[in-house]
Amino acid sequence: MGIISWIILGLIAGALAKLILPGKQGGGIIVTIILGIVGAFLGGWLGSLIGIGSLDAWYDLGTIVTAVVGAIIVLLIYGAVVGRRR
């Protein structure tokens, strides 16, 4: 799967993670998109290491789930870090 596909999957994963994890995490839509992309890369990479999903096919359900879980984790970490500063 190419880098453009991972970015698109990251956009989708970031939006889904924001829907699953409502509230104020700080930042705006751009930060959420960037965190979604980072989470998709992280979730996809970790999922491929443990055998869930594939880095070759972004339409695989396991890949989408791991990308969303990765985006949720990144959003939670970001929310915890930004929340402590306030």
C-alpha positions as CSV (number, residue, x, y, z in Angstrom):
1,M,0.0,0.0,0.0
2,G,1.3,3.4,-0.9
3,I,1.9,6.4,1.2
4,I,-1.2,8.2,-0.3
5,S,-3.4,5.3,0.7
6,W,-2.1,5.5,4.3
7,I,-2.8,9.2,4.4
8,I,-6.3,8.7,3.1
9,L,-6.8,5.9,5.6
10,G,-5.4,8.2,8.3
11,L,-7.9,10.8,7.5
12,I,-10.7,8.3,7.8
13,A,-9.3,6.8,11.0
14,G,-8.8,10.2,12.5
15,A,-12.5,11.1,11.8
16,L,-13.7,7.8,13.2
17,A,-11.5,8.1,16.3
18,K,-12.9,11.6,16.9
19,L,-16.4,10.3,16.6
20,I,-15.7,7.4,19.0
21,L,-13.8,9.7,21.4
22,P,-15.8,12.9,21.6
23,G,-14.8,15.8,23.8
24,K,-12.0,18.4,23.8
25,Q,-8.6,17.0,23.1
26,G,-7.3,20.4,22.1
27,G,-6.3,21.4,18.7
28,G,-8.6,21.8,15.7
29,I,-9.5,19.7,12.8
30,I,-6.0,19.9,11.3
31,V,-4.4,18.6,14.5
32,T,-7.0,15.8,14.6
33,I,-6.2,14.9,10.9
34,I,-2.5,14.8,11.6
35,L,-3.0,12.7,14.7
36,G,-5.3,10.4,12.7
37,I,-2.6,9.9,10.1
38,V,0.1,9.3,12.7
39,G,-2.3,6.8,14.5
40,A,-3.0,5.0,11.2
41,F,0.6,4.6,10.5
42,L,1.3,3.4,14.1
43,G,-1.7,1.1,14.2
44,G,-1.1,-0.3,10.8
45,W,2.5,-1.0,11.5
46,L,1.9,-2.6,14.9
47,G,-1.0,-4.6,13.5
48,S,1.1,-6.0,10.7
49,L,3.8,-7.0,13.3
50,I,1.3,-9.1,15.3
51,G,-0.5,-10.4,12.2
52,I,-3.7,-8.3,12.2
53,G,-4.3,-6.6,8.9
54,S,-1.8,-6.1,6.1
55,L,0.3,-3.2,5.0
56,D,-0.4,-4.2,1.4
57,A,-4.2,-3.7,1.4
58,W,-5.9,-0.7,3.0
59,Y,-9.3,-2.1,2.4
60,D,-8.7,-5.0,4.8
61,L,-11.0,-4.8,7.8
62,G,-8.1,-5.6,10.2
63,T,-6.1,-2.8,8.7
64,I,-8.9,-0.3,9.2
65,V,-9.6,-1.4,12.8
66,T,-5.9,-1.2,13.7
67,A,-5.6,2.2,12.1
68,V,-8.7,3.5,14.1
69,V,-7.3,2.0,17.3
70,G,-4.0,3.6,16.7
71,A,-5.6,6.9,16.0
72,I,-7.6,6.6,19.3
73,I,-4.5,5.8,21.2
74,V,-2.6,8.8,19.7
75,L,-5.6,11.1,20.5
76,L,-5.7,9.9,24.1
77,I,-2.0,10.4,24.5
78,Y,-2.3,13.9,22.9
79,G,-5.3,14.7,25.1
80,A,-3.4,13.6,28.3
81,V,-0.3,15.7,27.4
82,V,-2.3,18.8,26.4
83,G,-4.7,18.4,29.4
84,R,-1.8,18.4,31.9
85,R,-0.5,21.7,30.5
86,R,-3.8,23.5,31.3
